[in-house]
Each structure stands twice: as structure tokens, then as C-alpha cells.
Amino acid sequence: MTPRERVLETLLFGSPDRIPFAPGGGRESTLRRWHSEGLPPNKTPMAALYKLIDEERAKRGLPPGDYEPKQPVVGIGVSFQMIPKFEEKVLEHKNGHYVVQDWMGAITEISDEYDYTYIRSAKDFVTRKWHKFPVENRADWENMKWRFDPRDPNRFPPDFQERCAKLRERDYYFELHFNGPFWQLREFCGFEGLCRLMLEDPELVKEMADFWTEFCSETMRPILESAPPDGLHFSEDMAFKEHPMISPEMTQEYCAPSYRRWVEEGKAAGVQVFAVDSDGRVDLLVPVWLECGINCIDPMEVAAGNDINEFRKCFGRRLAYRGGIDKRAIAAGGAVLDAELERIRPVVKDGGYIPGCDHGVPPDISWANFQDYAVKLAAMTGWLS
């Protein structure tokens, strides 16, 4: 099977030859530790893991694994971000902290151990403090909308059609990512500001959500027409450790219309996987997502109480998963890791699940433990047999 076929067969409850090997990836602090513990400086973690697993395959008389696509991976290069962005500038520097206006117009504080580019990126596990967001009222919203013109020529790369032609012949899984309505409105208003507007000015919230829905639909339309992806992936992050950030009823009111429209448009173009990414405990939100046509969720954080076995009992094969392996167990290693892998084994066997670390791999996971985990995960997902 090609890597593309393998992902689709797995997430759609088909019959993959092997489950995709997706242990997870580390950020800067994690990579620093791993390089100090033996990861070669000229190798990515995945390249090193492939070599390690191939050594294990060789011991069993197996040829090297076909982990990666044979075709060069082409990105679509289309931006769903604001154009133009706000000017990034340091407003204040004192007591070991920068106060910055970031490219999305928010006033944010960050340790001067980092520079402002860490504010809106996933380079590392960085704590930030938000002071002010660009949309606090209707006038602010009117001044924001012009930055989201789906027809702005800068939104698409000059070689868009050439990229699409290559993507139509791909042997790898192609997923289009953009923010869901909750995530994007939170970027506009801040979490507290958005929740307050939901109570004090719900019509403005609906207007912003409708605008975002239309913008994303219009931006992805040329992609759906020229190179339909295999999956649409909506970034949401709308749950705390124990509960959602907004109720299922609010999710139905403010977010569901977006999901329904994007799923409908994606299905019409041949898209098969519709995924939501949210940290935190999401069990109360899943029925809303399912009703809207969502059929995959990740990363299934264990510390937040997401039990993948209970989810499978409750939602059956209507829902596939990615992630779901407790990062704390990977850090502990040994018998703790073994027990964690046994915990998820029933869902791995049942299908519809690509197991991996339940978030970015943190720096408390040693390179030795990560390698041991990767070999055991490779065995569980069929790469050593």
C-alpha cells in the first residue's frame, strides 16, 4: 500500500497492510535534549527512528519499511491567515519580559528567553500572557474584516496550478488545515472576550462565525476544485482538562453551522476524512461533532480524562482517532509504558485509530525512552512482522 492508502484504510475502518507509524514529534527543548542524548545532529528524529526500526526488521529477515511516500511531498501553499498582518513590534522590555504587538494584532507578553516569533508558533512549549485582543466590539470587527479577502492574490502561490497537478498524482495523505470557528474567534477576541460576547452580543458572534465560515469556504474552493484533499482538519482547542470551554449547546449554536457547511462542501469534492483537533476533555462535544459529519478527532489527551476505549464503546465506528498515548507513560517508560500500550491495544485492533503521543512530545521524555516506545509502537502497528 502507499502511505496515502494506508492512512485512509486505517481511518475509514478498512483493511490496511499496516497502521501508519506516527509516534509524534518533539519541539525545540525536546530536540535539544535528544541531541544531547545521542540523536545525531544531522538526523531528524523520524529518520533516526526509521533506521532503528529497519535494524529491527533486518533481525527478522524483513526488508526496509516503506514508511515514506515515493513522490516528493508538495504543500498546497494557500494561506488562511490575515493579509496583511499587523506589524510585529516590541512595545516594552523589562523584568525579563517582552510586551509585543503580534502579527494578529494582540498585545502579548513573553519571556525574553524567547523572541516574539515564539508567540504564535509551536516551536516550543512557551508560556505567554495575553493583555489585549484586536476585536472587543463591533467597530473593531469592522476594522478587521478587510484583512480576510479570499480573493487576495497573495493568498495563493504563483505556482498553485502546478502544485495541484502534482497533488492529484500523490501517493501520500493530503490534509487541508485551517482554524475552526471557536479557535479563530478566540484569536480575534480572546477567550474571556469571546465568552463575554456570546452572552452580551450573540448576534455579533454569529456574524463573525458566519464570516469565517464563508471566508474558509471561498478560500478552499479552488483547492477542492483542482486538488481535493483526502481530509479536512479543523483546529479548535476548545476544552479544558475536565470540561469543554463552551457548552455543547453553544457549540451547536455558534460552531456547528461552520462544520456542516465545510463537511458538505468537502464531501461533494470527494474528501473522506473530517477531523477536529482539540486538546482537553472533549466527550461532551463529540455528539455535536458527529452530527455535523466529523469522523475523526485528535490528540485524545489522556490526562484530561479521554479514555479511547470508552469513546469506542460510546461512539462505535462512527469516529476514528489519532494520538491517544499518554505522554507521561512514554516519559516513565518500562512497565508503565507497556501497560499504556496494552490499554490502547483493543482500539488498535478494532481499527479506525492511528496511535501516537497525545500532544507534542515534551522534553521530560528521554531519547532512550522515546526510541524504546517507537520500537514497541512499530511492533503494535505491524511494522515488525
C-alpha positions in Angstrom: 0.0 0.0 0.0 1.0 3.6 -0.5 1.2 5.8 2.6 -1.9 7.6 1.3 -3.9 4.3 1.0 -2.6 3.2 4.5 -3.9 6.3 6.2 -7.3 6.2 4.5 -7.8 2.5 5.1 -7.0 2.9 8.7 -9.1 6.0 9.5 -12.0 4.7 7.4 -12.0 1.3 9.1 -10.7 -0.6 6.1 -8.0 -3.2 5.9 -4.6 -1.5 5.9 -1.5 -3.7 5.5 0.0 -1.8 8.4 -1.2 1.1 10.6 0.7 4.3 9.8 3.7 4.8 12.1 3.1 8.2 13.8 4.9 8.3 17.2 4.7 12.1 17.5 7.3 14.8 17.3 9.3 17.0 19.7 9.8 20.7 19.9 13.0 22.7 20.3 13.6 21.9 24.0 12.8 18.2 23.4 15.2 18.1 20.4 17.9 19.8 22.4 17.7 17.0 25.0 17.6 14.3 22.4 20.6 15.6 20.6 22.5 15.7 23.9 21.5 12.1 24.5 22.6 10.6 21.2 20.3 11.8 18.4 22.8 12.6 15.6 22.9 16.3 14.9 22.3 15.7 11.1 19.3 13.5 11.5 15.7 14.2 12.2 14.1 12.1 14.9 11.9 10.3 12.3 14.9 9.4 10.1 16.7 8.0 13.2 13.6 6.0 14.2 13.1 4.6 10.7 16.8 3.4 10.8 16.2 1.9 14.2 13.1 0.1 13.1 14.8 -1.1 9.9 17.5 -2.6 12.1 14.8 -4.5 14.0 13.2 -5.6 10.7 16.5 -6.9 9.5 16.8 -9.1 12.6 13.5 -10.7 11.5 14.6 -11.1 7.9 12.4 -8.3 6.7 13.3 -5.6 4.1 13.4 -1.9 5.0 10.0 -0.5 5.7 8.1 1.7 3.1 7.3 4.4 5.7 7.5 7.4 3.4 6.0 8.3 0.0 8.0 7.8 -3.1 6.8 11.1 -4.5 8.1 14.4 -3.2 5.6 15.9 -0.8 4.1 19.1 -2.2 2.4 21.7 0.0 -0.6 23.5 -1.3 0.8 26.9 -0.2 -2.5 28.6 0.4 -2.8 30.9 3.3 -5.9 31.1 5.6 -4.2 33.9 7.6 -4.9 37.6 7.6 -3.4 39.6 4.7 -1.9 41.9 5.5 -0.7 41.0 9.0 -0.3 43.5 11.8 3.2 44.9 12.3 5.1 42.8 14.9 6.8 45.1 17.3 8.2 45.2 20.9 6.2 47.7 23.0 8.1 47.2 26.2 11.0 45.2 27.6 11.5 45.0 31.3 11.9 42.5 34.2 12.9 39.7 31.8 9.8 40.0 29.6 8.8 41.4 26.2 5.4 43.0 25.7 4.7 42.7 22.0 2.1 43.5 19.4 2.0 40.3 17.4 1.1 39.7 13.8 -2.6 39.0 14.7 -3.0 42.4 16.5 -2.9 41.1 20.1 -0.8 42.6 22.9 1.1 39.7 24.3 3.8 39.1 27.0 6.6 36.6 26.7 9.8 35.8 28.5 12.9 37.4 26.8 14.4 33.9 26.8 12.5 33.8 23.5 11.8 36.3 20.7 8.4 37.4 19.5 8.3 34.7 16.8 7.5 32.1 19.5 4.3 33.8 20.4 2.2 32.4 17.5 4.3 29.3 16.7 4.6 25.8 18.1 8.4 26.0 18.2 8.5 25.1 21.8 6.4 24.8 25.0 6.2 28.5 25.8 4.0 30.3 28.4 2.5 33.6 27.1 0.3 36.2 28.8 -2.4 37.9 26.7 -3.1 41.6 27.6 -5.4 42.7 24.8 -7.0 41.4 21.7 -7.9 43.2 18.5 -11.7 42.7 18.5 -13.6 43.9 21.5 -16.7 45.3 19.8 -18.4 45.7 16.5 -16.3 48.7 15.4 -13.1 46.6 16.0 -14.7 43.8 14.0 -15.5 46.1 11.0 -11.8 47.2 11.0 -10.7 43.5 11.0 -12.8 42.0 8.2 -10.9 43.6 5.3 -7.8 41.5 6.1 -9.6 38.4 5.2 -10.3 38.7 1.5 -10.4 35.2 0.0 -9.6 36.6 -3.5 -6.4 38.4 -2.4 -3.8 37.3 -5.0 -1.3 36.9 -2.2 -3.3 34.1 -0.7 -2.3 31.7 -3.4 1.2 30.8 -4.6 2.1 31.7 -8.1 2.5 28.0 -9.0 -0.8 27.0 -7.5 -2.0 25.0 -10.5 1.4 23.2 -10.8 1.1 22.2 -7.2 -2.4 21.0 -7.8 -1.3 18.9 -10.7 1.3 17.2 -8.6 -1.1 16.7 -5.7 -3.6 15.0 -8.0 -0.9 12.3 -8.6 0.1 12.0 -4.9 0.9 8.7 -3.1 0.8 10.5 0.3 -2.1 11.6 2.5 -3.0 15.3 1.9 -4.9 17.1 4.6 -6.0 20.7 4.4 -5.8 22.5 7.8 -7.5 25.7 8.9 -9.0 27.1 12.1 -12.4 26.2 13.2 -14.8 29.0 14.3 -14.1 28.8 18.0 -10.4 28.9 17.6 -10.5 31.8 15.1 -13.0 33.9 17.1 -10.9 33.3 20.2 -7.9 34.7 18.2 -9.9 37.8 17.4 -11.5 38.4 20.8 -9.5 36.3 23.4 -11.1 33.5 25.3 -12.7 35.7 28.0 -13.7 38.3 25.5 -15.4 35.8 23.2 -17.3 34.2 26.1 -18.5 37.6 27.2 -19.7 38.4 23.7 -21.5 35.1 23.5 -23.6 36.3 26.4 -23.8 40.1 25.7 -23.8 40.3 21.9 -24.6 36.8 20.5 -25.5 38.3 17.1 -22.0 39.7 16.7 -20.5 36.3 17.5 -22.8 34.7 14.9 -21.8 37.3 12.4 -18.1 36.7 13.0 -18.7 32.9 12.8 -20.6 33.3 9.5 -17.9 35.5 8.1 -15.2 33.0 9.0 -17.3 30.1 7.5 -17.7 32.0 4.2 -14.0 33.0 4.1 -12.8 29.5 4.6 -15.2 28.1 2.1 -14.2 30.6 -0.5 -10.5 30.1 0.2 -10.6 26.4 -0.1 -13.0 26.3 -3.1 -10.1 26.4 -5.7 -8.4 23.6 -3.8 -11.5 21.4 -3.8 -11.9 22.1 -7.5 -8.3 21.5 -8.5 -6.8 19.0 -6.0 -9.3 17.7 -3.5 -7.6 16.7 -0.3 -8.1 13.4 1.5 -9.0 15.2 4.7 -10.1 18.5 6.2 -8.7 19.2 9.6 -10.2 21.9 11.8 -8.1 23.3 14.7 -10.3 24.1 17.6 -8.7 23.6 21.1 -12.0 24.2 22.9 -11.7 22.1 26.0 -10.1 22.4 29.5 -8.7 19.4 31.4 -12.1 18.3 32.7 -14.7 20.1 30.6 -15.3 21.9 27.3 -14.7 25.7 27.2 -18.2 26.3 26.0 -21.3 24.1 26.4 -22.5 21.6 23.8 -25.5 23.9 23.2 -23.2 26.8 22.5 -21.1 24.7 20.2 -24.2 23.7 18.3 -25.3 27.3 18.0 -22.0 29.0 17.1 -19.8 26.3 15.6 -22.0 23.6 14.1 -23.1 25.6 11.0 -19.4 26.0 10.0 -18.7 22.3 10.4 -21.8 21.3 8.5 -21.0 23.6 5.5 -17.3 22.6 5.3 -18.2 18.9 5.6 -20.9 19.2 2.9 -18.5 21.0 0.5 -15.7 18.6 1.2 -17.9 15.5 0.6 -19.1 16.9 -2.7 -15.4 17.2 -3.8 -14.5 13.6 -2.6 -13.0 14.4 0.8 -13.3 11.4 3.1 -11.8 12.4 6.5 -13.2 15.3 8.6 -11.1 15.8 11.7 -11.2 18.1 14.7 -8.1 18.9 16.8 -8.9 19.9 20.4 -6.8 19.5 23.5 -8.6 18.8 26.8 -11.6 16.6 27.6 -14.0 16.5 24.6 -16.5 13.8 25.3 -19.4 16.2 25.7 -18.6 17.8 22.3 -18.3 14.6 20.3 -22.1 14.2 19.8 -22.2 17.7 18.2 -19.2 17.0 16.0 -20.7 13.6 14.9 -24.0 15.2 14.0 -22.1 17.7 11.8 -20.2 14.9 9.9 -16.9 14.9 11.8 -15.4 11.4 11.7 -12.0 11.8 13.3 -10.6 13.6 16.4 -7.2 14.1 17.9 -5.0 14.3 20.0 -7.1 12.5 22.7 -5.2 13.7 25.8 -5.2 11.0 28.4 -4.5 13.4 31.4 -7.7 15.2 30.5 -9.8 12.1 31.0 -10.2 11.0 27.4 -10.3 7.2 27.5 -10.1 5.9 24.0 -11.7 2.6 25.0 -14.7 4.3 26.5 -15.0 6.5 23.4 -15.1 3.4 21.2 -17.8 1.9 23.4 -19.9 5.1 23.3 -19.4 6.1 19.7 -18.5 2.9 17.9 -17.0 3.1 14.4 -18.6 6.4 13.7 -15.4 8.0 15.0 -11.7 7.5 14.3 -8.8 8.7 16.4 -5.2 9.9 16.2 -2.9 10.2 19.2 -4.2 8.8 22.5 -1.0 7.5 24.1 -0.3 9.1 27.4 2.9 11.3 27.2 3.5 10.7 30.9 3.7 6.9 30.3 6.3 7.5 27.4 8.4 9.6 29.9 8.1 6.9 32.6 9.0 4.1 30.1 9.4 0.4 31.1 6.4 -1.3 32.7 4.4 1.9 32.8 4.7 2.3 29.0 4.0 -1.3 28.5 0.7 -1.0 30.4 -0.3 2.1 28.5 0.2 0.3 25.2 -1.8 -2.6 26.4 -4.5 -0.2 27.4 -5.0 1.1 23.9 -4.5 -2.3 22.1 -8.2 -3.1 21.8 -8.9 0.0 19.8 -5.8 -0.5 17.7 -7.1 -4.0 16.8 -10.6 -2.7 16.2 -9.4 -0.2 13.6 -10.0 3.5 13.0 -7.0 4.5 15.1 -3.5 5.8 14.3 -1.9 5.7 17.8 0.7 8.2 18.8 1.7 10.7 21.6 -1.3 12.6 22.8 0.3 16.0 22.2 3.7 17.5 21.3 6.4 15.3 22.8 7.6 17.2 25.9 11.3 17.4 27.0 10.8 15.1 30.0 10.8 12.2 27.6 14.4 10.9 27.1 15.7 9.9 23.7 16.3 6.4 25.0 12.7 6.1 26.2 11.3 7.6 23.0 13.3 5.0 20.9 12.0 2.2 23.1 8.4 3.5 22.8 8.9 3.8 19.0 10.0 0.2 18.6 7.1 -1.1 20.7 4.7 1.1 18.7 6.1 -0.2 15.4 5.5 -3.7 16.6 2.0 -2.9 17.7 1.1 -1.3 14.3 2.5 -4.1 12.2 5.9 -2.8 11.1 7.9 -5.6 12.7 6.0 -8.5 11.2 
